[in-house]
């Protein structure tokens, strides 16, 4: 390869692994020569030279949820360009799987670094991680004592609730996610606080009986909202759901109850799930692909420089208004006078 391109062996290696300090012209020449010669870089050989495995571990609670699979796509895109392999550890809520991941894989140094998706670590697991010297980043939630890449969970929930309040809604229900033992708790806890803080800032009543639990699952949320809408007494005019999947479940339940969205009931979620646009769901969008990509880049840079990057990163969110939210029905009962939108985020104007 070096002879074919007229550059040094080290430059060839850097170009094929996507490392810096190689001009784009040289990188293109090396890649073209590699394609013509049918050259495939060996991660094993690179590992022998560097003392590394040239693999990064990613621990996921499950592969079923959109957030986790999209983060994985972002991680994989960065690692492939850098010549790194991805080793996936899917916990899958199976008994003993966490112990297997640590005892047989991480502690035996099968990887150079670790990304954990919404996984909290016990004191013993933290001790084991520290003993390996593995650089570690959490994606999707904050874990005490470890770096993380995540959104402002409280701010995203408040932004969504502020949107409903800005449209004139005063009676707002909440479809809450649930904390799972062994996984990060800040998403459900902070989103609940963001919802409640927005109501309090506008002098609106938080009705505990209008908080139902959807377990971050479409089917569970549909059942919970269906039960809420069947109760006697006043109904909410809007619903904030902790995730788009639960918001879509709420939309299905509303339509099954004979309600029109948004004419009778406005619904908003968080995520910008791939189904959000087809369902015309208003949402606070996050970018899990970029969260995974950034976590991978952080660890690769730390492995390259051998300098720990101690900072956590807060990723941006964006309100995307679609067809699932509008002003409340004219005849809807008011539980408190509407207040002016807070300064946290600009509220969308009422629909015409």
ABEGO torsion letter per residue (X at the ends): XAAAAGBBAAAAAAAAAGBBGBBAAAAAAAAAAAAAAGBBBBAAAAAAAAGBAGBBBBBBABAABAAAAAAAAAAAAAAAAAGBBBBBBBAGGBBGAAAAAAAAAAAAGABABBBBBGBBBBAAAAAAAAAAGBBBBBBGBBBBGBBBBBBBAAAAAAAAAAAAAAAGBABBBBBBBBBBBGBBAAAAAAAAAAAAAAAAAAGBBBBAAABBBAGGBAAAAAAAAAAAAABBEBBBABBBBABAAAAAAAAAAAAAAGBBOAAABBBBBBGGBAAAAAAGBBBBBBBAAAAAAAAAAAAAAAAAAGBBBABBBBBBBBBBBBAABBBBBAABBBABBBBBBBAABBBBBBBX
